[in-house]
Structures are given as C-alpha cells and as structure tokens.
C-alpha cells in the first residue's frame, strides 16, 4: 500500500518536472514557421536563424501566454518589461556579426532570451539588468535551461562593465535617448555596438569602432523598445 503511494508521488513529481521545461513537437513546429517568417522579412544569417530555431521561446514567457510565444511580436514579461520581438532580436544579432568565442556585452537582460541567442552562437556573454527581481529570476532560469553567460550583473547599463572591457561586440536592448560614452569606450577597435537610439521610437544604430578615436555610424530603420532608464532599483 505504502509502496503504491510513494510510486504515485514520484510519478507526479517527475511528470510535473518534465512539463516545466517541455518543448513539444507542436511547439517546435510553430517555431519552425516563426523562423521562416523571420527569414521572409529579410534575415539572412543562417546561424542566427538556427539559434532562434533552437531556443524554446515559450519557456521565457509566463505559461499562460505560451500561445503568443511563436508569433513575431514583443510580449510583456515580469516587472513591466518586454521580451523583444523575434525579428528584432534576429535583426540586432545579425548586425553584430558575431563569431564564436567573442566577448559580447548585452545591456538589458530582461527575460534572458537575447542572451540565450548570443550563448547559442558561441559568444562569451556579459549581461546587465537594472531590475533586481528580473535579474534574479532570469539568472536562475537561464541556468535551468543550461545557458551559461560568463557574467550576469545587476547594475546600470549606461555604465557598461568596465572591469570586463573591452568587448568585441555590445548590444543594447532598450531604447537609449543617446549613446552612452562608457559603452563606446568599452568597445574594441574593430568592434560593433548595436543600439536603438531615440525617445518615443528608436533608430537602430550601428557604431563601428575604426580606431582608438574614430567611430563610423550607420542607421537601419525605426524600432520600438522600452526605455533605457538611469539608476538601478
Ligand atoms: N534583451 C531582453 C529585452 C528586455 S526589454 C530580452 O531578450 O528579453 C529591456 C530590458 O532593459 C528591461 O528588462 C529593462 O529592465 C532593462 N533596462 C532598462 N534600463 C536599463 C539600464 N540602464 N541598465 C540595464 N538594464 C536596463
């Protein structure tokens, strides 16, 4: 009798665990369709598309909103923040032109989805989040999923991470009213900084550092992000 009850309990625990991080065939199928729609919108980098295909985006959202995970849309996560639109994640990542082993700084960890994409591409990822609750939640979650950023920081992304600089690439995933100087100075010569710049809507901006003192600027159309805020809380 007792054996039967324990066995039932173990089964129950086991099935609830495996459901937690489940990635079903149905979800994988929806993800394939999402990847094709992003390709149709103009993303060409096969490695970026592969990374999006590999990452179970539904797990980065509250389970009651899972159905929205494979629409190409931004979506609210905890603490009034958003998980960026998959196309936007792909667009910014493509602009970075990442190579495996490069040091990348991400400003705005949020759900951790973009950080997972960077890890999937073989980068050494450093990421900063200014909201403590979100920072802790995402730190645990990425670990659970098996993604291992080199360093996750609770802090102010306007300041970058001088102790780990210089970086090959820097990506900002919140709308910045201006390009923070510390981020420019923490970029290697030959490095790329991808940052949406603007108040209500943002121009996707690529700064390439061509020498110790020179940066080349290009812009790539309008996007909408939650604001890059000053001071952590
Ligand atoms: N990369 C995230 C996008 C999250 S939205 C993802 O893939 O889900 C932008 C994030 O930037 C929010 O979590 C917000 O709290 C954070 N943020 C805003 N201002 C910041 C700052 N100054 N420093 C660090 N993070 C900041």
py3Dmol code that shows the C-alpha trace and the ligand (Angstrom):
import py3Dmol

protein = """\
ATOM      1  CA  UNK A   1       0.000   0.000   0.000  1.00  0.00           C
ATOM      2  CA  UNK A   2       2.730   2.437   1.041  1.00  0.00           C
ATOM      3  CA  UNK A   3       4.855   1.477  -1.937  1.00  0.00           C
ATOM      4  CA  UNK A   4       1.954   2.294  -4.216  1.00  0.00           C
ATOM      5  CA  UNK A   5       1.510   5.772  -2.757  1.00  0.00           C
ATOM      6  CA  UNK A   6       5.250   6.624  -2.957  1.00  0.00           C
ATOM      7  CA  UNK A   7       5.375   5.402  -6.505  1.00  0.00           C
ATOM      8  CA  UNK A   8       2.419   7.589  -7.413  1.00  0.00           C
ATOM      9  CA  UNK A   9       4.070  10.598  -5.773  1.00  0.00           C
ATOM     10  CA  UNK A  10       7.342  10.035  -7.614  1.00  0.00           C
ATOM     11  CA  UNK A  11       5.460   9.783 -10.876  1.00  0.00           C
ATOM     12  CA  UNK A  12       3.635  13.006 -10.087  1.00  0.00           C
ATOM     13  CA  UNK A  13       6.848  14.873  -9.266  1.00  0.00           C
ATOM     14  CA  UNK A  14       8.549  13.501 -12.314  1.00  0.00           C
ATOM     15  CA  UNK A  15       5.792  14.496 -14.698  1.00  0.00           C
ATOM     16  CA  UNK A  16       5.444  17.998 -13.285  1.00  0.00           C
ATOM     17  CA  UNK A  17       9.233  18.495 -13.620  1.00  0.00           C
ATOM     18  CA  UNK A  18       9.375  17.376 -17.214  1.00  0.00           C
ATOM     19  CA  UNK A  19       6.391  19.582 -18.094  1.00  0.00           C
ATOM     20  CA  UNK A  20       8.100  22.649 -16.648  1.00  0.00           C
ATOM     21  CA  UNK A  21      10.682  22.858 -19.400  1.00  0.00           C
ATOM     22  CA  UNK A  22       8.783  20.944 -22.020  1.00  0.00           C
ATOM     23  CA  UNK A  23       9.432  21.660 -25.684  1.00  0.00           C
ATOM     24  CA  UNK A  24       6.795  19.642 -27.532  1.00  0.00           C
ATOM     25  CA  UNK A  25       6.735  18.720 -31.226  1.00  0.00           C
ATOM     26  CA  UNK A  26       3.855  21.158 -31.604  1.00  0.00           C
ATOM     27  CA  UNK A  27       5.946  23.988 -30.149  1.00  0.00           C
ATOM     28  CA  UNK A  28       8.942  23.011 -32.267  1.00  0.00           C
ATOM     29  CA  UNK A  29       6.714  23.040 -35.317  1.00  0.00           C
ATOM     30  CA  UNK A  30       5.378  26.509 -34.530  1.00  0.00           C
ATOM     31  CA  UNK A  31       8.948  27.697 -34.035  1.00  0.00           C
ATOM     32  CA  UNK A  32       9.975  26.458 -37.494  1.00  0.00           C
ATOM     33  CA  UNK A  33       7.151  28.521 -39.004  1.00  0.00           C
ATOM     34  CA  UNK A  34       8.299  31.558 -36.981  1.00  0.00           C
ATOM     35  CA  UNK A  35      11.864  31.119 -38.256  1.00  0.00           C
ATOM     36  CA  UNK A  36      10.614  31.014 -41.854  1.00  0.00           C
ATOM     37  CA  UNK A  37       8.578  34.177 -41.328  1.00  0.00           C
ATOM     38  CA  UNK A  38      11.664  35.954 -39.976  1.00  0.00           C
ATOM     39  CA  UNK A  39      13.634  34.741 -42.985  1.00  0.00           C
ATOM     40  CA  UNK A  40      10.893  36.139 -45.245  1.00  0.00           C
ATOM     41  CA  UNK A  41      11.244  39.519 -43.508  1.00  0.00           C
ATOM     42  CA  UNK A  42      14.882  39.648 -44.613  1.00  0.00           C
ATOM     43  CA  UNK A  43      17.111  37.943 -42.021  1.00  0.00           C
ATOM     44  CA  UNK A  44      19.817  36.078 -43.931  1.00  0.00           C
ATOM     45  CA  UNK A  45      22.319  34.897 -41.322  1.00  0.00           C
ATOM     46  CA  UNK A  46      21.713  31.135 -41.109  1.00  0.00           C
ATOM     47  CA  UNK A  47      23.409  30.885 -37.720  1.00  0.00           C
ATOM     48  CA  UNK A  48      21.022  33.463 -36.268  1.00  0.00           C
ATOM     49  CA  UNK A  49      18.027  31.611 -37.738  1.00  0.00           C
ATOM     50  CA  UNK A  50      19.384  28.332 -36.356  1.00  0.00           C
ATOM     51  CA  UNK A  51      19.737  29.850 -32.891  1.00  0.00           C
ATOM     52  CA  UNK A  52      16.124  31.060 -32.949  1.00  0.00           C
ATOM     53  CA  UNK A  53      15.039  27.636 -34.102  1.00  0.00           C
ATOM     54  CA  UNK A  54      16.937  26.029 -31.225  1.00  0.00           C
ATOM     55  CA  UNK A  55      15.603  28.143 -28.348  1.00  0.00           C
ATOM     56  CA  UNK A  56      12.230  27.344 -26.778  1.00  0.00           C
ATOM     57  CA  UNK A  57      10.952  30.937 -26.595  1.00  0.00           C
ATOM     58  CA  UNK A  58       7.708  29.829 -24.925  1.00  0.00           C
ATOM     59  CA  UNK A  59       9.683  28.978 -21.787  1.00  0.00           C
ATOM     60  CA  UNK A  60      10.763  32.631 -21.446  1.00  0.00           C
ATOM     61  CA  UNK A  61       7.139  33.713 -21.024  1.00  0.00           C
ATOM     62  CA  UNK A  62       4.537  33.081 -18.356  1.00  0.00           C
ATOM     63  CA  UNK A  63       2.991  29.693 -19.180  1.00  0.00           C
ATOM     64  CA  UNK A  64      -0.485  31.197 -19.574  1.00  0.00           C
ATOM     65  CA  UNK A  65       0.827  33.244 -22.519  1.00  0.00           C
ATOM     66  CA  UNK A  66       2.634  30.397 -24.232  1.00  0.00           C
ATOM     67  CA  UNK A  67       0.397  30.643 -27.272  1.00  0.00           C
ATOM     68  CA  UNK A  68       1.896  34.058 -28.047  1.00  0.00           C
ATOM     69  CA  UNK A  69       5.471  32.795 -27.985  1.00  0.00           C
ATOM     70  CA  UNK A  70       5.634  31.904 -31.668  1.00  0.00           C
ATOM     71  CA  UNK A  71       4.007  35.000 -33.053  1.00  0.00           C
ATOM     72  CA  UNK A  72       6.546  37.509 -34.263  1.00  0.00           C
ATOM     73  CA  UNK A  73       5.654  40.018 -31.540  1.00  0.00           C
ATOM     74  CA  UNK A  74       7.134  41.581 -28.433  1.00  0.00           C
ATOM     75  CA  UNK A  75       5.364  40.474 -25.267  1.00  0.00           C
ATOM     76  CA  UNK A  76       5.095  41.642 -21.633  1.00  0.00           C
ATOM     77  CA  UNK A  77       7.193  39.720 -19.103  1.00  0.00           C
ATOM     78  CA  UNK A  78       7.685  40.393 -15.370  1.00  0.00           C
ATOM     79  CA  UNK A  79       8.235  43.861 -13.863  1.00  0.00           C
ATOM     80  CA  UNK A  80       6.552  45.833 -16.661  1.00  0.00           C
ATOM     81  CA  UNK A  81       9.222  44.810 -19.177  1.00  0.00           C
ATOM     82  CA  UNK A  82       9.043  43.033 -22.517  1.00  0.00           C
ATOM     83  CA  UNK A  83      10.652  40.149 -24.345  1.00  0.00           C
ATOM     84  CA  UNK A  84      11.695  41.671 -27.687  1.00  0.00           C
ATOM     85  CA  UNK A  85      10.057  40.684 -30.964  1.00  0.00           C
ATOM     86  CA  UNK A  86      11.900  37.690 -32.502  1.00  0.00           C
ATOM     87  CA  UNK A  87      12.516  39.637 -35.733  1.00  0.00           C
ATOM     88  CA  UNK A  88      14.097  42.473 -33.724  1.00  0.00           C
ATOM     89  CA  UNK A  89      16.288  40.014 -31.805  1.00  0.00           C
ATOM     90  CA  UNK A  90      17.360  38.462 -35.114  1.00  0.00           C
ATOM     91  CA  UNK A  91      17.950  41.888 -36.704  1.00  0.00           C
ATOM     92  CA  UNK A  92      20.151  43.171 -33.890  1.00  0.00           C
ATOM     93  CA  UNK A  93      22.033  39.874 -33.644  1.00  0.00           C
ATOM     94  CA  UNK A  94      22.674  39.813 -37.399  1.00  0.00           C
ATOM     95  CA  UNK A  95      24.076  43.353 -37.204  1.00  0.00           C
ATOM     96  CA  UNK A  96      26.557  42.229 -34.540  1.00  0.00           C
ATOM     97  CA  UNK A  97      28.227  39.766 -36.972  1.00  0.00           C
ATOM     98  CA  UNK A  98      29.208  37.527 -34.074  1.00  0.00           C
ATOM     99  CA  UNK A  99      31.933  34.946 -34.207  1.00  0.00           C
ATOM    100  CA  UNK A 100      32.184  32.110 -31.687  1.00  0.00           C
ATOM    101  CA  UNK A 101      34.329  32.994 -28.683  1.00  0.00           C
ATOM    102  CA  UNK A 102      33.818  36.757 -28.963  1.00  0.00           C
ATOM    103  CA  UNK A 103      33.121  38.804 -25.849  1.00  0.00           C
ATOM    104  CA  UNK A 104      29.675  40.372 -26.004  1.00  0.00           C
ATOM    105  CA  UNK A 105      28.104  42.808 -23.590  1.00  0.00           C
ATOM    106  CA  UNK A 106      24.306  42.931 -23.536  1.00  0.00           C
ATOM    107  CA  UNK A 107      22.544  45.831 -21.820  1.00  0.00           C
ATOM    108  CA  UNK A 108      19.006  44.891 -20.683  1.00  0.00           C
ATOM    109  CA  UNK A 109      18.924  41.179 -19.793  1.00  0.00           C
ATOM    110  CA  UNK A 110      15.133  41.134 -19.381  1.00  0.00           C
ATOM    111  CA  UNK A 111      13.763  37.636 -19.976  1.00  0.00           C
ATOM    112  CA  UNK A 112      17.203  36.345 -20.998  1.00  0.00           C
ATOM    113  CA  UNK A 113      16.013  35.408 -24.486  1.00  0.00           C
ATOM    114  CA  UNK A 114      18.515  37.596 -26.336  1.00  0.00           C
ATOM    115  CA  UNK A 115      21.282  36.383 -24.000  1.00  0.00           C
ATOM    116  CA  UNK A 116      20.330  32.784 -24.868  1.00  0.00           C
ATOM    117  CA  UNK A 117      20.602  33.622 -28.584  1.00  0.00           C
ATOM    118  CA  UNK A 118      24.087  35.055 -28.002  1.00  0.00           C
ATOM    119  CA  UNK A 119      25.130  31.963 -25.985  1.00  0.00           C
ATOM    120  CA  UNK A 120      23.725  29.701 -28.693  1.00  0.00           C
ATOM    121  CA  UNK A 121      26.002  31.490 -31.204  1.00  0.00           C
ATOM    122  CA  UNK A 122      29.037  30.633 -29.078  1.00  0.00           C
ATOM    123  CA  UNK A 123      29.680  34.114 -27.654  1.00  0.00           C
ATOM    124  CA  UNK A 124      31.057  34.795 -24.201  1.00  0.00           C
ATOM    125  CA  UNK A 125      28.131  36.750 -22.846  1.00  0.00           C
ATOM    126  CA  UNK A 126      28.151  39.503 -20.228  1.00  0.00           C
ATOM    127  CA  UNK A 127      24.738  40.954 -19.500  1.00  0.00           C
ATOM    128  CA  UNK A 128      23.379  43.743 -17.270  1.00  0.00           C
ATOM    129  CA  UNK A 129      19.867  44.259 -15.880  1.00  0.00           C
ATOM    130  CA  UNK A 130      18.743  47.178 -13.718  1.00  0.00           C
ATOM    131  CA  UNK A 131      15.721  45.487 -12.112  1.00  0.00           C
ATOM    132  CA  UNK A 132      16.821  43.264  -9.289  1.00  0.00           C
ATOM    133  CA  UNK A 133      13.812  40.926  -9.295  1.00  0.00           C
ATOM    134  CA  UNK A 134      14.059  40.316 -13.005  1.00  0.00           C
ATOM    135  CA  UNK A 135      17.828  39.886 -12.749  1.00  0.00           C
ATOM    136  CA  UNK A 136      17.486  37.136 -10.133  1.00  0.00           C
ATOM    137  CA  UNK A 137      14.644  35.373 -11.895  1.00  0.00           C
ATOM    138  CA  UNK A 138      16.466  35.320 -15.232  1.00  0.00           C
ATOM    139  CA  UNK A 139      19.761  34.270 -13.675  1.00  0.00           C
ATOM    140  CA  UNK A 140      18.095  31.155 -12.226  1.00  0.00           C
ATOM    141  CA  UNK A 141      16.084  30.457 -15.322  1.00  0.00           C
ATOM    142  CA  UNK A 142      18.998  30.577 -17.779  1.00  0.00           C
ATOM    143  CA  UNK A 143      20.945  28.240 -15.524  1.00  0.00           C
ATOM    144  CA  UNK A 144      17.984  25.826 -15.507  1.00  0.00           C
ATOM    145  CA  UNK A 145      17.872  25.876 -19.298  1.00  0.00           C
ATOM    146  CA  UNK A 146      21.606  25.195 -19.488  1.00  0.00           C
ATOM    147  CA  UNK A 147      22.708  28.603 -20.834  1.00  0.00           C
ATOM    148  CA  UNK A 148      25.788  29.940 -19.108  1.00  0.00           C
ATOM    149  CA  UNK A 149      26.549  33.615 -19.640  1.00  0.00           C
ATOM    150  CA  UNK A 150      30.073  34.420 -18.396  1.00  0.00           C
ATOM    151  CA  UNK A 151      28.730  37.095 -16.106  1.00  0.00           C
ATOM    152  CA  UNK A 152      25.298  38.432 -15.204  1.00  0.00           C
ATOM    153  CA  UNK A 153      25.208  41.760 -13.463  1.00  0.00           C
ATOM    154  CA  UNK A 154      22.573  43.687 -11.547  1.00  0.00           C
ATOM    155  CA  UNK A 155      23.509  47.240 -12.385  1.00  0.00           C
ATOM    156  CA  UNK A 156      23.223  50.263 -14.621  1.00  0.00           C
ATOM    157  CA  UNK A 157      23.846  49.525 -18.271  1.00  0.00           C
ATOM    158  CA  UNK A 158      24.664  53.180 -19.001  1.00  0.00           C
ATOM    159  CA  UNK A 159      27.971  52.478 -17.270  1.00  0.00           C
ATOM    160  CA  UNK A 160      28.704  49.190 -19.044  1.00  0.00           C
ATOM    161  CA  UNK A 161      31.051  46.735 -17.325  1.00  0.00           C
ATOM    162  CA  UNK A 162      34.471  48.421 -17.267  1.00  0.00           C
ATOM    163  CA  UNK A 163      36.010  45.588 -15.240  1.00  0.00           C
ATOM    164  CA  UNK A 164      35.418  43.125 -18.120  1.00  0.00           C
ATOM    165  CA  UNK A 165      36.051  45.507 -21.049  1.00  0.00           C
ATOM    166  CA  UNK A 166      36.988  45.736 -23.851  1.00  0.00           C
ATOM    167  CA  UNK A 167      34.242  43.838 -25.681  1.00  0.00           C
ATOM    168  CA  UNK A 168      34.191  42.669 -29.298  1.00  0.00           C
ATOM    169  CA  UNK A 169      30.503  43.478 -29.541  1.00  0.00           C
ATOM    170  CA  UNK A 170      27.946  45.398 -27.483  1.00  0.00           C
ATOM    171  CA  UNK A 171      24.171  45.127 -27.870  1.00  0.00           C
ATOM    172  CA  UNK A 172      21.666  47.385 -26.119  1.00  0.00           C
ATOM    173  CA  UNK A 173      18.115  46.007 -25.948  1.00  0.00           C
ATOM    174  CA  UNK A 174      16.326  49.062 -24.530  1.00  0.00           C
ATOM    175  CA  UNK A 175      15.684  52.419 -26.220  1.00  0.00           C
ATOM    176  CA  UNK A 176      18.542  54.806 -25.400  1.00  0.00           C
ATOM    177  CA  UNK A 177      17.976  58.587 -25.574  1.00  0.00           C
ATOM    178  CA  UNK A 178      21.660  58.912 -26.544  1.00  0.00           C
ATOM    179  CA  UNK A 179      24.676  56.642 -26.999  1.00  0.00           C
ATOM    180  CA  UNK A 180      26.341  56.258 -23.577  1.00  0.00           C
ATOM    181  CA  UNK A 181      30.040  57.235 -23.739  1.00  0.00           C
ATOM    182  CA  UNK A 182      31.184  54.392 -21.430  1.00  0.00           C
ATOM    183  CA  UNK A 183      29.797  51.840 -23.904  1.00  0.00           C
ATOM    184  CA  UNK A 184      31.771  53.444 -26.729  1.00  0.00           C
ATOM    185  CA  UNK A 185      34.973  53.362 -24.739  1.00  0.00           C
ATOM    186  CA  UNK A 186      34.429  49.704 -23.735  1.00  0.00           C
ATOM    187  CA  UNK A 187      34.348  48.606 -27.391  1.00  0.00           C
ATOM    188  CA  UNK A 188      37.456  47.073 -29.013  1.00  0.00           C
ATOM    189  CA  UNK A 189      38.875  48.690 -32.135  1.00  0.00           C
ATOM    190  CA  UNK A 190      37.151  46.759 -34.937  1.00  0.00           C
ATOM    191  CA  UNK A 191      34.181  46.132 -32.618  1.00  0.00           C
ATOM    192  CA  UNK A 192      30.494  46.830 -33.226  1.00  0.00           C
ATOM    193  CA  UNK A 193      27.920  48.470 -30.959  1.00  0.00           C
ATOM    194  CA  UNK A 194      24.258  47.926 -31.869  1.00  0.00           C
ATOM    195  CA  UNK A 195      21.897  50.290 -30.063  1.00  0.00           C
ATOM    196  CA  UNK A 196      18.374  51.612 -30.677  1.00  0.00           C
ATOM    197  CA  UNK A 197      18.584  55.397 -30.230  1.00  0.00           C
ATOM    198  CA  UNK A 198      15.615  57.689 -29.613  1.00  0.00           C
ATOM    199  CA  UNK A 199      12.877  58.603 -27.144  1.00  0.00           C
ATOM    200  CA  UNK A 200       9.409  57.534 -28.410  1.00  0.00           C
ATOM    201  CA  UNK A 201      10.688  55.369 -31.210  1.00  0.00           C
ATOM    202  CA  UNK A 202      14.277  54.468 -31.929  1.00  0.00           C
ATOM    203  CA  UNK A 203      16.575  54.341 -34.918  1.00  0.00           C
ATOM    204  CA  UNK A 204      18.557  51.114 -34.932  1.00  0.00           C
ATOM    205  CA  UNK A 205      22.116  52.361 -34.882  1.00  0.00           C
ATOM    206  CA  UNK A 206      25.381  50.563 -35.582  1.00  0.00           C
ATOM    207  CA  UNK A 207      28.604  52.143 -34.366  1.00  0.00           C
ATOM    208  CA  UNK A 208      31.762  50.506 -35.708  1.00  0.00           C
ATOM    209  CA  UNK A 209      34.974  51.440 -33.960  1.00  0.00           C
ATOM    210  CA  UNK A 210      37.548  52.002 -36.683  1.00  0.00           C
ATOM    211  CA  UNK A 211      40.382  53.306 -34.480  1.00  0.00           C
ATOM    212  CA  UNK A 212      41.045  54.385 -30.897  1.00  0.00           C
ATOM    213  CA  UNK A 213      39.385  57.713 -31.650  1.00  0.00           C
ATOM    214  CA  UNK A 214      37.102  57.052 -34.656  1.00  0.00           C
ATOM    215  CA  UNK A 215      33.617  55.531 -34.919  1.00  0.00           C
ATOM    216  CA  UNK A 216      31.553  55.037 -38.030  1.00  0.00           C
ATOM    217  CA  UNK A 217      27.782  55.339 -37.685  1.00  0.00           C
ATOM    218  CA  UNK A 218      25.052  53.673 -39.747  1.00  0.00           C
ATOM    219  CA  UNK A 219      21.294  53.531 -39.108  1.00  0.00           C
ATOM    220  CA  UNK A 220      18.813  50.797 -40.012  1.00  0.00           C
ATOM    221  CA  UNK A 221      15.221  51.963 -39.653  1.00  0.00           C
ATOM    222  CA  UNK A 222      12.766  52.504 -36.851  1.00  0.00           C
ATOM    223  CA  UNK A 223      12.009  50.192 -33.920  1.00  0.00           C
ATOM    224  CA  UNK A 224      10.206  50.476 -30.585  1.00  0.00           C
ATOM    225  CA  UNK A 225      11.787  49.443 -27.293  1.00  0.00           C
ATOM    226  CA  UNK A 226      11.076  50.007 -23.601  1.00  0.00           C
ATOM    227  CA  UNK A 227      13.293  52.871 -22.390  1.00  0.00           C
ATOM    228  CA  UNK A 228      16.838  52.520 -21.134  1.00  0.00           C
ATOM    229  CA  UNK A 229      16.424  54.010 -17.660  1.00  0.00           C
ATOM    230  CA  UNK A 230      19.023  55.540 -15.395  1.00  0.00           C
ATOM    231  CA  UNK A 231      19.844  54.111 -11.965  1.00  0.00           C
ATOM    232  CA  UNK A 232      19.004  50.628 -10.852  1.00  0.00           C
ATOM    233  CA  UNK A 233      16.174  49.733  -8.489  1.00  0.00           C
TER     234      UNK A 233
END
"""
ligand_1 = """\
26
LIG
N 17.023 41.511 -24.008
C 15.721 41.385 -23.379
C 14.850 42.594 -23.685
C 14.245 43.124 -22.433
S 13.484 44.702 -22.511
C 15.055 40.095 -23.763
O 15.548 39.380 -24.643
O 14.037 39.748 -23.166
C 14.783 45.760 -21.922
C 15.366 45.482 -20.571
O 16.309 46.516 -20.283
C 14.381 45.509 -19.402
O 14.463 44.311 -18.691
C 14.818 46.696 -18.549
O 14.626 46.497 -17.157
C 16.296 46.774 -18.895
N 16.915 48.085 -18.650
C 16.381 49.314 -18.812
N 17.284 50.270 -18.481
C 18.425 49.608 -18.125
C 19.714 50.014 -17.683
N 20.038 51.315 -17.536
N 20.635 49.070 -17.405
C 20.353 47.750 -17.535
N 19.151 47.298 -17.946
C 18.192 48.205 -18.245
"""
view = py3Dmol.view(width=600, height=400)
view.addModel(protein, "pdb")
view.setStyle({"model": 0}, {"cartoon": {"style": "trace"}})
view.addModel(ligand_1, "xyz")
view.setStyle({"model": 1}, {"stick": {}})
view.zoomTo()
view.show()
